[in-house]
Amino acid sequence: MRFDDVWITGTGGVHGELVPIRQAVADGRYAPSDAAEAGMTSVSASAQPPPEMAVHAARQALGAEEPGLHLHAAAGFQGLDLWSASCWIAHHLFGGPLPGLSLQLNALCNSGLAAVEVGATMLTARPDLGTVLVTASDWFPEPAIDRWNLDSGILLGDGAAAAVLSRGAGRLRLLSCSSWSDPSLEGLQRGDREFAAASPAALEPLVLRQLAREFYAVSGRTPASVVQAHVRGLRQVVHTALDEAEVSLAQARWVVPPFVGRTAFRFGYAEPLGLDPSRTLLDLGLSLGHMGGVDHLYALDHLVRSNAIGAGETVVLIGVGGGFTFSCAVLRA
């Protein structure tokens, strides 16, 4: 969808302590083969629960305006069961009622970009809605998550980010968003497991690579077919968003995919799209880890605060979440 008057007026981002990869390998927590495949230098690990991190990021992004809609994006557990993390965040930010919804969206690791698309669509559809706050936060603490053995090719990091969407003017104009889903891939995070009455992660750490092996065994799918589906969804959203924005990939100053490891970046994003790594924030991602639904908004905040976007330059943000969902947003300074 093309947007004619949606702007990013503020951004924010926080992360945890950066744990050196060499330290985790030396301690025996991280397998040398996995470390070599991912090629990361450090990973963000925070002692702060995700809603607290989200409040800090939102305070950086917000001006004097009070939003009419708050969307909180998260891939993982936010600290309590049957409880509204979004309302906790809104309460600590504003202290009183909001003139609209405060709710949480979960598209797993595509949550942040999905929330931007939903917020921008709401702004376009509702003239009475003046401002939308999008927050995103994720953490992956032990014992529920063993970040060092969860999956191959990535390391999960902890962090939060925020963006304020409005009309009229701002730091960046949102030109377009496009999304695509391939639900046939949801089993990659389910394996052959039955539904449970309580979270199995409370009893034993999640190991996504084991679930993927189970999925291949019961579904008849192959890793090659999953890669093909990933590339198809990736190209679908990127090409659609660029066409709607009337921009080519070569014209973009920055093209930022999720913060995955070096090998996953190469085969999952750089080669399918023909990306120049120097225009992708690859090194930033290799220092922070894949922060669930946070990567896209954190990347945007990093570019804004480091003055890495000049007037008239274009940024392409790419999101992919388990299930699988794919999103792409095109913005111009």
Protein Blocks (a to p, Z undefined) as FASTA:
>chain_A
ZZfbbccfbdcddddddddfklmmmnopacfklmmmnopabdcddfbdfklmmmmmmmmm
pcfbdcfbdcdddfbdchiahiafklmmmmmmnopacfbdcddddehjmlmmmmmmmmmm
mmmmmmklmbdcdddddddddfkbcfklmpghiacddddddddddehiafbdcfbdcddd
dfklmmmmnojadcdfbdfklmpccdfklmmmmmmmmnopafklmmmmmmmmmmmmmmmm
mmmnopafklpmbdcdddddfklmmmmmmmmnopafklnommmmmmnopehjlmmmmmmm
mmmmnopacehiacddddddehiacddddddZZ
